[in-house]
């Protein structure tokens, strides 16, 4: 008879070790570096290693760093040991136990006992909230977007503001209910949600039941392909949609009536979710949609963005602080839309808010210099770029001061440019390279040159560096260094330079050096000219500048 394999010990993350020991995650990272006997990871990845719980507890005991393991931690570790990667399935079973009072067959006796102990100490609703928080944290650390981060929830709640009593809220991609259950007043609102994953939808329903929320309806299904709320018109639609999913159903939905602003491309699934949310918005109602920053400028979505702006439906775009999203440090945007009550009810400008430099846990109230009201016409250019930072920066520019500064610098650079061009006279005859020459390779072997980056340099008082590099870029050497494809690559080893005494070298070197400075100054003049012209044109167009009388 086969002997059953011994049951593996539960695995814990660095965050969970910190909770066990009552310290910060930084302290645990310190221990790993300082102590050679700290347990080695037995799973996970480089950025989120997992450790054997028994080994960790033994090490903490030896170091006198441990403390009594809480019921919450014991329950989480027991669930991890039973369900592994399907932790959400375990949370559903625990939530059902605490809601209905009876355990399903899958729940071991120790898990049932720990779950009931946790509920007795703080209540069933608190127990499920704690487990949901742990699940969200573990998913965030794994780099997944399958749940909405607490920071995103906080931002959406902040910008949603106060809701009228009896308002209808809708989240078409509600996940485990983090956004849907957090936005708006705790009681008195109708909340509707849809979620494609059955376990997430079930956990969201159980969370609503355990927290005593009334009027919550959450159904299972793909909102884009199988909308089960076809007649719903909500006062507020919130959504943190799936990101980067090319198979969102475009081929099956090409003629769908929801694409009021244009049929999204395969690469613009987020704009399909945006229009789905807007289709479920009542007159005067709003949409708060969490979107990747790239949606604001991607070429494929330009036409849809232009329609949103042109019709006065997009009211605000907020670039949230870096680190707000769960799985990456890149900034995410919060788009706000409003369905006009009448034809004359549309907005005439879009508020742009740039909070990217802020603390993701700090204030979300923008300072005056972090926002700008941008007229619709200023957004409807060839790109229709809705990135807040671009427009906020432009709106707070001092055009007059900036233009005068550019003009003064350009005038000075032009004056210096004329002075730098060396005075040259007619030469004596054939090319200097037609006479006696020496290869750079020979100079290097003689110890007079070393190969620098990107050009060879002299290391001897017998050879002038400016002279050397000037002739390296002469027409003859340039032809020698240009490939058949037309690509120039300086070949210092194969190049040749004329043989001259050091006095003549320095005379030529001074001319080459002046030409080099002339070329650099000329490039700067071109840049300044372009910047000054662009600034002047923009300033004249937006009223910040005017011609002299």
KEROLUM-220005 format. One record per residue (C-alpha): residue number from 1; residue in one letter; x negated, y, z. Coordinates in pm, whole numbers, plus 32768, in hexadecimal, padded with zeros to 4 digits. Layout:
% residues N
NUM, A, X, Y, Z
...
This chain:
% residues 549
1, X, 8000, 8000, 8000
2, X, 7F7C, 8159, 7FA5
3, X, 7F20, 823A, 80C4
4, X, 7FC9, 838E, 80A0
5, X, 7EDB, 84AF, 8072
6, X, 7EB0, 8585, 81A7
7, X, 7F84, 86C2, 819E
8, X, 7EB3, 87F3, 814D
9, X, 7E99, 890D, 8249
10, X, 7F4D, 8A52, 81F2
11, X, 7E7C, 8B5C, 8147
12, X, 7E6D, 8CC9, 81B3
13, X, 7E04, 8E0F, 810E
14, X, 7D20, 8F1A, 8199
15, X, 7E51, 8FE9, 81FB
16, X, 7EE3, 8EC7, 82BC
17, X, 7D99, 8E8D, 8370
18, X, 7DA0, 8FFD, 83D1
19, X, 7EFE, 8FD0, 8462
20, X, 7E90, 8E9A, 8520
21, X, 7D6A, 8F53, 85BA
22, X, 7E1B, 90A0, 85E8
23, X, 7D1D, 915C, 8514
24, X, 7D12, 9209, 83C2
25, X, 7CC7, 9160, 8276
26, X, 7B82, 9226, 8269
27, X, 7B15, 917C, 83AC
28, X, 7B52, 9026, 8313
29, X, 7A83, 9087, 81E1
30, X, 7971, 90F4, 82D3
31, X, 7978, 8FA5, 8383
32, X, 7950, 8EEF, 8239
33, X, 7814, 8FB5, 81EE
34, X, 777F, 8FB2, 834B
35, X, 77BF, 8E4D, 83C1
36, X, 7726, 8D2B, 8303
37, X, 780F, 8C35, 83AF
38, X, 794F, 8CE8, 8345
39, X, 7A2C, 8BEA, 828F
40, X, 79F7, 8BDA, 8119
41, X, 7B23, 8C06, 8032
42, X, 7BD3, 8AC4, 7FD1
43, X, 7CBA, 8B5A, 7ECC
44, X, 7D34, 8C93, 7E22
45, X, 7C5E, 8D73, 7D49
46, X, 7B37, 8E5E, 7D70
47, X, 7C16, 8F88, 7DC1
48, X, 7D0F, 8ECA, 7E9B
49, X, 7C63, 8D9E, 7F3E
50, X, 7D22, 8CA9, 8019
51, X, 7C96, 8C0B, 8155
52, X, 7CEC, 8AD1, 8218
53, X, 7DC5, 8B41, 833E
54, X, 7D38, 8A3E, 8430
55, X, 7BD2, 8AA1, 83DD
56, X, 7C26, 8C11, 840A
57, X, 7CCE, 8BD8, 855A
58, X, 7BA8, 8B09, 85D4
59, X, 7AB3, 8C18, 8566
60, X, 7B80, 8D29, 860F
61, X, 7B86, 8C5C, 8750
62, X, 7A0B, 8C2A, 8747
63, X, 79D7, 8D9D, 8713
64, X, 7ADC, 8DFA, 881A
65, X, 7B88, 8EC5, 8709
66, X, 7CCD, 8E03, 86F9
67, X, 7E1A, 8E49, 8799
68, X, 7F5A, 8D87, 87BB
69, X, 7FF0, 8D41, 8665
70, X, 8145, 8DE8, 8643
71, X, 827B, 8D28, 85E0
72, X, 828B, 8DF6, 84A2
73, X, 812C, 8D87, 843A
74, X, 8171, 8C1E, 849B
75, X, 82AE, 8C1D, 83C9
76, X, 8204, 8CB7, 829C
77, X, 80E4, 8BBC, 82AC
78, X, 81D6, 8A9B, 82D5
79, X, 8298, 8B11, 81A3
80, X, 8156, 8B34, 80DD
81, X, 80F6, 89D1, 8137
82, X, 8246, 8947, 80C1
83, X, 8295, 8A20, 7F93
84, X, 813E, 8A8A, 7F14
85, X, 816C, 8B6A, 7DE4
86, X, 82E9, 8B59, 7E00
87, X, 82F8, 8C35, 7F35
88, X, 8430, 8CE2, 7EB6
89, X, 84E7, 8B94, 7EB6
90, X, 8483, 8B6B, 8022
91, X, 84FE, 8CC8, 8079
92, X, 864E, 8C7A, 7FD8
93, X, 866F, 8B41, 80AB
94, X, 8616, 8BFF, 81EA
95, X, 8708, 8D18, 8197
96, X, 881D, 8C19, 8159
97, X, 87CD, 8B75, 82A6
98, X, 87EC, 8CC2, 835B
99, X, 8928, 8D21, 829A
100, X, 89E5, 8BD7, 82A2
101, X, 894E, 8B37, 83D8
102, X, 88FF, 89EA, 8331
103, X, 87B1, 8981, 82A1
104, X, 8789, 88E3, 814A
105, X, 86D1, 879A, 8123
106, X, 8598, 8843, 809C
107, X, 8555, 8902, 81E0
108, X, 8478, 883E, 82D5
109, X, 84DB, 883F, 8445
110, X, 83B6, 891B, 84AE
111, X, 8417, 8A24, 83AC
112, X, 8581, 8A1C, 8424
113, X, 8510, 8A45, 858C
114, X, 8422, 8B65, 853D
115, X, 8527, 8C18, 8468
116, X, 8629, 8C05, 857D
117, X, 8529, 8C78, 867F
118, X, 84D2, 8DA5, 85A6
119, X, 8642, 8DFC, 8577
120, X, 8685, 8DE1, 86EE
121, X, 856D, 8ED5, 873E
122, X, 85D7, 8FED, 8650
123, X, 8711, 8F85, 8598
124, X, 8749, 8ECB, 8451
125, X, 8742, 9008, 837D
126, X, 85F4, 9073, 840F
127, X, 8565, 8F16, 83DE
128, X, 85BD, 8F13, 826C
129, X, 853D, 9078, 8241
130, X, 83EF, 9015, 82D9
131, X, 83D4, 8EE7, 81F3
132, X, 8432, 8FBD, 80C4
133, X, 8322, 90B7, 8123
134, X, 8221, 8FA1, 813E
135, X, 828D, 8F15, 7FEF
136, X, 8270, 906B, 7F4C
137, X, 8116, 909B, 7FDF
138, X, 809D, 8F44, 7F6A
139, X, 8120, 8F7E, 7E09
140, X, 8080, 90D7, 7DFD
141, X, 7F2E, 904B, 7E5F
142, X, 7F4F, 8F3C, 7D56
143, X, 7F6C, 904F, 7C50
144, X, 80D1, 9005, 7BE8
145, X, 81EB, 90F3, 7B8B
146, X, 8305, 9004, 7BE1
147, X, 836F, 90D4, 7D0D
148, X, 8386, 924B, 7D3E
149, X, 827D, 92D8, 7E24
150, X, 82E6, 9390, 7F63
151, X, 8240, 94CC, 7EDF
152, X, 8312, 94C4, 7DA4
153, X, 844A, 948C, 7E77
154, X, 83EE, 95B8, 7F4D
155, X, 83B8, 9693, 7E1A
156, X, 8501, 9631, 7D78
157, X, 85BE, 9670, 7EBE
158, X, 8518, 97C3, 7EDF
159, X, 8573, 983B, 7D83
160, X, 86CD, 979F, 7D8E
161, X, 8725, 9886, 7EAE
162, X, 8877, 9883, 7F5B
163, X, 8991, 97BA, 7EC2
164, X, 8B02, 9812, 7ED2
165, X, 8BDD, 9731, 7FAB
166, X, 8C6C, 9611, 7EE6
167, X, 8B6B, 962D, 7DCE
168, X, 8B26, 9502, 7CEE
169, X, 89BC, 9491, 7CD5
170, X, 8933, 93A1, 7BD1
171, X, 87E6, 92EE, 7B9B
172, X, 87DD, 9216, 7A61
173, X, 8691, 9171, 7AC2
174, X, 86BF, 9166, 7C39
175, X, 85C7, 9052, 7C93
176, X, 85E4, 9005, 7E06
177, X, 86B4, 913F, 7E3B
178, X, 85A3, 9228, 7EB9
179, X, 8617, 9359, 7DF3
180, X, 878A, 930D, 7DE7
181, X, 87AA, 92E4, 7F61
182, X, 86C7, 940A, 7FBA
183, X, 8753, 9527, 7EE7
184, X, 887D, 95EF, 7F5F
185, X, 8940, 95E0, 80A7
186, X, 893A, 949B, 816A
187, X, 8AB4, 947F, 8164
188, X, 8BCE, 9502, 808D
189, X, 8B38, 94C4, 7F35
190, X, 8B7D, 93BB, 7E34
191, X, 8A40, 930B, 7DC6
192, X, 8A26, 9237, 7C8C
193, X, 88F8, 9178, 7C11
194, X, 8888, 9076, 7B15
195, X, 8752, 8F9F, 7B19
196, X, 86DB, 8E96, 7A24
197, X, 862D, 8DBE, 7B2B
198, X, 8728, 8CF3, 7BF5
199, X, 8653, 8CE3, 7D33
200, X, 8616, 8E5A, 7D37
201, X, 8786, 8EA1, 7CFE
202, X, 87EC, 8DB1, 7E14
203, X, 86F1, 8E44, 7F0A
204, X, 876E, 8FA4, 7EB8
205, X, 88D7, 8F37, 7EFD
206, X, 8873, 8E93, 8046
207, X, 87B1, 8FC9, 80B0
208, X, 88E7, 909C, 806D
209, X, 89C0, 8FAF, 8139
210, X, 88D0, 8FA2, 825F
211, X, 88AE, 911C, 826E
212, X, 8A27, 9147, 8273
213, X, 8A3D, 91F9, 8125
214, X, 8B9F, 91FF, 809F
215, X, 8BF6, 922A, 7F31
216, X, 8ABC, 9186, 7EA7
217, X, 8AD9, 90B4, 7D6E
218, X, 89A4, 900E, 7CD9
219, X, 89C0, 8F23, 7BB1
220, X, 88C4, 8E45, 7B02
221, X, 886D, 8E74, 7994
222, X, 8798, 8F2F, 7896
223, X, 8822, 9093, 7891
224, X, 87B2, 90DE, 772F
225, X, 8828, 8F9A, 768E
226, X, 894C, 8F4B, 7775
227, X, 89D0, 908A, 7816
228, X, 8ACC, 9020, 791D
229, X, 8B2E, 9182, 7983
230, X, 8BAC, 91F4, 782E
231, X, 8CB9, 92DC, 78BA
232, X, 8BEB, 936B, 79D7
233, X, 8BA5, 94E2, 79DF
234, X, 8ACB, 953F, 7B08
235, X, 8A81, 9689, 7BB0
236, X, 8916, 9624, 7BDB
237, X, 8853, 951A, 7B1E
238, X, 86FD, 94BE, 7BAB
239, X, 8612, 93CB, 7B05
240, X, 84AE, 934C, 7B14
241, X, 84BE, 927C, 79D4
242, X, 83DD, 9165, 795B
243, X, 82A6, 91F5, 78B6
244, X, 81FC, 918A, 7775
245, X, 82F2, 907B, 770D
246, X, 82F6, 9068, 758E
247, X, 840C, 8F65, 758D
248, X, 851C, 903C, 7624
249, X, 861C, 8FD0, 7521
250, X, 85F0, 90D1, 740C
251, X, 863D, 8FE3, 72ED
252, X, 8787, 8F7D, 738E
253, X, 87E8, 90E3, 73EA
254, X, 878E, 91B2, 72B7
255, X, 88F2, 923A, 728F
256, X, 8941, 925A, 7400
257, X, 8A0C, 9390, 7455
258, X, 892E, 93DD, 757F
259, X, 8817, 945C, 749C
260, X, 88AE, 95B8, 7492
261, X, 875B, 965F, 7461
262, X, 86C3, 9561, 7373
263, X, 8672, 93EE, 7368
264, X, 8537, 93B1, 7438
265, X, 8414, 92FB, 7397
266, X, 8394, 91B0, 741D
267, X, 8286, 9271, 74D8
268, X, 837F, 935E, 757D
269, X, 844C, 9276, 7658
270, X, 8446, 937C, 776C
271, X, 850B, 9469, 768B
272, X, 860C, 9355, 7656
273, X, 8639, 9343, 77D1
274, X, 864E, 94BE, 77E0
275, X, 8769, 94C9, 76E2
276, X, 8819, 93A4, 778A
277, X, 8812, 9466, 78D1
278, X, 8894, 95A0, 7828
279, X, 89B0, 94DA, 7786
280, X, 8A27, 9485, 78E8
281, X, 8A1C, 95EE, 7962
282, X, 8B5E, 96AC, 79A4
283, X, 8B87, 9817, 792D
284, X, 8ABA, 98EB, 7A1D
285, X, 8A06, 97B1, 7A93
286, X, 888E, 9783, 7A9F
287, X, 8784, 9684, 7A47
288, X, 863C, 965C, 7B08
289, X, 8558, 9576, 7A44
290, X, 83FA, 9507, 7AA9
291, X, 8321, 94F1, 796F
292, X, 81B2, 94BE, 7916
293, X, 8101, 9604, 78C1
294, X, 80C8, 958C, 775B
295, X, 823E, 959D, 770C
296, X, 821C, 971A, 7714
297, X, 8133, 9727, 75E7
298, X, 8133, 95DE, 7524
299, X, 8168, 961C, 73B2
300, X, 8270, 9509, 738E
301, X, 835C, 95B8, 7480
302, X, 833C, 971A, 73F6
303, X, 848E, 9721, 7345
304, X, 854D, 96AA, 7479
305, X, 8496, 97A1, 755A
306, X, 84EA, 98B8, 7465
307, X, 865D, 9860, 7471
308, X, 8660, 985D, 75ED
309, X, 85C3, 99B6, 75EF
310, X, 868D, 9A46, 74CF
311, X, 87DB, 99E7, 756B
312, X, 877F, 9A7B, 76BD
313, X, 879E, 992E, 7773
314, X, 863E, 990E, 7803
315, X, 862C, 99F3, 7932
316, X, 84E4, 999F, 79E0
317, X, 83A9, 98CD, 79B8
318, X, 82D8, 9898, 7AF0
319, X, 817A, 9803, 7AE3
320, X, 8161, 974E, 7C31
321, X, 8018, 9737, 7CF2
322, X, 7F1D, 9631, 7C88
323, X, 7F4B, 94F6, 7D55
324, X, 80C6, 9517, 7D6B
325, X, 8104, 93E4, 7C93
326, X, 80DB, 9289, 7D21
327, X, 7FD8, 91E4, 7C45
328, X, 7EF3, 92F8, 7BC6
329, X, 7E6B, 9450, 7C14
330, X, 7EE3, 94EE, 7AD0
331, X, 7FEB, 95FC, 7AF8
332, X, 8156, 95AE, 7AAF
333, X, 8261, 96A5, 7A4B
334, X, 83BF, 96D7, 7AD0
335, X, 84AA, 974B, 79BE
336, X, 85F0, 97F4, 7A1B
337, X, 8713, 9805, 792A
338, X, 886B, 989D, 7951
339, X, 899E, 985B, 787C
340, X, 8A41, 99AC, 782D
341, X, 8BAE, 99D6, 7890
342, X, 8BF2, 9AAC, 775C
343, X, 8B3B, 9B13, 761E
344, X, 8AC7, 9C54, 76C4
345, X, 8A4E, 9BA6, 77FE
346, X, 88FA, 9B36, 7778
347, X, 87B5, 9BC1, 7806
348, X, 86DC, 9CB9, 7746
349, X, 8590, 9C5A, 77E4
350, X, 84E4, 9B2E, 7880
351, X, 843E, 9B48, 79D3
352, X, 82E3, 9AB1, 79CA
353, X, 824D, 9A4A, 7B19
354, X, 80E4, 99D1, 7B39
355, X, 8099, 9926, 7C85
356, X, 7F7E, 984C, 7C03
357, X, 7E78, 98F3, 7CE0
358, X, 7F46, 98BD, 7E1A
359, X, 7F42, 97B2, 7F28
360, X, 8032, 9693, 7ED1
361, X, 809C, 9693, 803E
362, X, 80A6, 980D, 805C
363, X, 81AE, 9910, 8011
364, X, 826F, 98ED, 7ECC
365, X, 82E2, 9A55, 7ED0
366, X, 8227, 9B04, 7DB3
367, X, 816F, 9C4A, 7DEC
368, X, 81B8, 9D66, 7CF6
369, X, 8076, 9D24, 7C38
370, X, 80D8, 9BB5, 7C0B
371, X, 8211, 9BF4, 7B41
372, X, 828A, 9CB0, 7A11
373, X, 83D3, 9CED, 795F
374, X, 838C, 9CA2, 77F2
375, X, 8485, 9D1D, 76E8
376, X, 8507, 9C05, 760B
377, X, 8479, 9CA5, 74D0
378, X, 8318, 9C93, 7562
379, X, 8337, 9B1A, 7588
380, X, 83B4, 9AD5, 7428
381, X, 8268, 9AD1, 7371
382, X, 81D5, 99B7, 72A1
383, X, 8173, 98E9, 73D1
384, X, 8292, 9932, 74C7
385, X, 8198, 98ED, 75DE
386, X, 8253, 98F0, 7729
387, X, 8122, 98C5, 7808
388, X, 815B, 99BB, 7928
389, X, 7FEC, 9A13, 7960
390, X, 7FC9, 9AA0, 7803
391, X, 80EF, 9B8F, 7827
392, X, 80B3, 9BEE, 7992
393, X, 7F4D, 9C52, 7944
394, X, 7FBA, 9D21, 7817
395, X, 80C9, 9DD6, 78D9
396, X, 7FD8, 9E4D, 79E5
397, X, 7EC6, 9EC4, 78FC
398, X, 7E64, A032, 7909
399, X, 7E5D, A063, 7791
400, X, 7DE4, A1CB, 779C
401, X, 7CBA, A185, 787E
402, X, 7C63, A041, 77CC
403, X, 7C76, A0E5, 7675
404, X, 7B9C, A20D, 76D8
405, X, 7A9C, A120, 7771
406, X, 7A92, A04D, 7636
407, X, 7A76, A183, 755C
408, X, 7951, A20D, 7624
409, X, 7899, A0C1, 761F
410, X, 78D6, A095, 74AB
411, X, 7850, A1F4, 7462
412, X, 7716, A1AE, 752D
413, X, 76DF, A059, 748B
414, X, 76FF, A0EC, 732D
415, X, 7602, A1FB, 7385
416, X, 750A, A0F8, 7407
417, X, 754A, A01A, 72DC
418, X, 74C5, A11A, 71E6
419, X, 738D, A14E, 72B9
420, X, 7340, 9FDA, 72C9
421, X, 732E, 9F98, 7154
422, X, 71B1, 9F9A, 7112
423, X, 7115, A07E, 700E
424, X, 7088, 9F9D, 6EFB
425, X, 6FBD, 9FF8, 6DC4
426, X, 6F73, 9F48, 6C7D
427, X, 6E94, 9E17, 6CAB
428, X, 6D4B, 9DCC, 6BFB
429, X, 6DC1, 9CAD, 6B23
430, X, 6E15, 9B3B, 6B3E
431, X, 6EB4, 9A96, 6C6D
432, X, 6DDD, 9A78, 6DA0
433, X, 6E24, 9903, 6D93
434, X, 6D81, 98EA, 6C3B
435, X, 6C2F, 9928, 6CD9
436, X, 6B77, 985F, 6DE4
437, X, 6C6E, 97C1, 6ED9
438, X, 6C6E, 96D5, 6FFF
439, X, 6D7C, 95E4, 7070
440, X, 6E1F, 9606, 71C2
441, X, 6DCF, 9499, 71FF
442, X, 6C59, 94E7, 71DB
443, X, 6C7D, 9610, 72C7
444, X, 6D25, 952D, 73C5
445, X, 6C12, 9428, 73AA
446, X, 6B13, 953E, 73E0
447, X, 6BC3, 95A2, 7522
448, X, 6C38, 96F5, 749F
449, X, 6DAF, 96A8, 748F
450, X, 6EAD, 95E6, 7555
451, X, 7008, 9588, 74DF
452, X, 7105, 9651, 75A1
453, X, 727E, 9658, 7594
454, X, 72E7, 96B0, 748D
455, X, 71A6, 9732, 73EC
456, X, 702E, 96F7, 7413
457, X, 6F73, 97F4, 74E7
458, X, 6E08, 985D, 74F9
459, X, 6D3D, 97FA, 7629
460, X, 6BFE, 98A0, 75B1
461, X, 6B84, 9A08, 759B
462, X, 6B13, 99B2, 7437
463, X, 6C7B, 9999, 73BE
464, X, 6D9C, 9A92, 73E0
465, X, 6EED, 99EC, 742F
466, X, 6FBF, 9AEF, 7376
467, X, 6EE0, 9AC5, 7243
468, X, 6F00, 994B, 725B
469, X, 7079, 9946, 727F
470, X, 70AC, 9A55, 7179
471, X, 6FFC, 9990, 706A
472, X, 70AA, 9850, 70D9
473, X, 71ED, 98F7, 7066
474, X, 7162, 9972, 6F1D
475, X, 720C, 990B, 6DD8
476, X, 710A, 97FE, 6D86
477, X, 711F, 9758, 6EDB
478, X, 729A, 977B, 6EDF
479, X, 72B3, 96BB, 6D97
480, X, 71D0, 95B3, 6E26
481, X, 72B2, 9598, 6F5B
482, X, 7400, 9588, 6EA0
483, X, 7493, 9430, 6E59
484, X, 7539, 93C8, 6D12
485, X, 768A, 93FC, 6DBC
486, X, 7636, 956B, 6DF6
487, X, 75FF, 9548, 6F6E
488, X, 74E2, 9619, 6FFE
489, X, 740C, 9574, 7104
490, X, 72CA, 961D, 716D
491, X, 71B1, 9525, 712D
492, X, 708F, 95B8, 71EE
493, X, 6FA6, 9494, 71AE
494, X, 6FBD, 94A8, 7032
495, X, 6FB4, 9623, 701A
496, X, 6E81, 96EA, 6FAE
497, X, 6E0E, 9849, 7007
498, X, 6D0A, 992E, 6F67
499, X, 6BAD, 9943, 6FF7
500, X, 6B71, 9AA7, 7078
501, X, 6A9D, 9B42, 7185
502, X, 6B48, 9B99, 72CD
503, X, 6B5F, 9D0D, 727C
504, X, 6C22, 9CCA, 713D
505, X, 6CF2, 9BC5, 71F2
506, X, 6D60, 9CC6, 72F4
507, X, 6DB5, 9DC3, 71E5
508, X, 6E98, 9CC7, 7137
509, X, 6F15, 9C47, 7286
510, X, 6F8B, 9DA2, 72EB
511, X, 7054, 9DBC, 71A7
512, X, 70EC, 9C64, 71D5
513, X, 7141, 9CB5, 7341
514, X, 71ED, 9DF9, 72D8
515, X, 72B6, 9D3B, 71D2
516, X, 731E, 9C3B, 72D5
517, X, 7396, 9D4D, 73C0
518, X, 7441, 9DFA, 729B
519, X, 7503, 9CBE, 7246
520, X, 756B, 9C89, 73B1
521, X, 75DA, 9DF4, 73D0
522, X, 7698, 9DD8, 7285
523, X, 7757, 9CA9, 7308
524, X, 77B0, 9D6C, 7440
525, X, 782B, 9E90, 7368
526, X, 7909, 9DA1, 72A5
527, X, 799C, 9D15, 73E9
528, X, 79D8, 9E6F, 747B
529, X, 7A72, 9EE8, 7334
530, X, 7B64, 9DC4, 732F
531, X, 7BC0, 9DF0, 749F
532, X, 7BF0, 9F67, 747C
533, X, 7CCB, 9F45, 7347
534, X, 7DA2, 9E36, 73E6
535, X, 7DC9, 9EFB, 7529
536, X, 7E1E, A03C, 746E
537, X, 7F1F, 9F8E, 7393
538, X, 7FC5, 9EE5, 74BF
539, X, 7FBF, A025, 758C
540, X, 8058, A0F5, 7474
541, X, 8161, 9FEB, 7441
542, X, 81CC, 9FCC, 75AD
543, X, 81B8, A13E, 7603
544, X, 8088, A123, 76E7
545, X, 7FBC, A1F7, 75F2
546, X, 8014, A31D, 7510
547, X, 7F54, A3E4, 7407
548, X, 7EAF, A529, 7475
549, X, 7F81, A65B, 742A
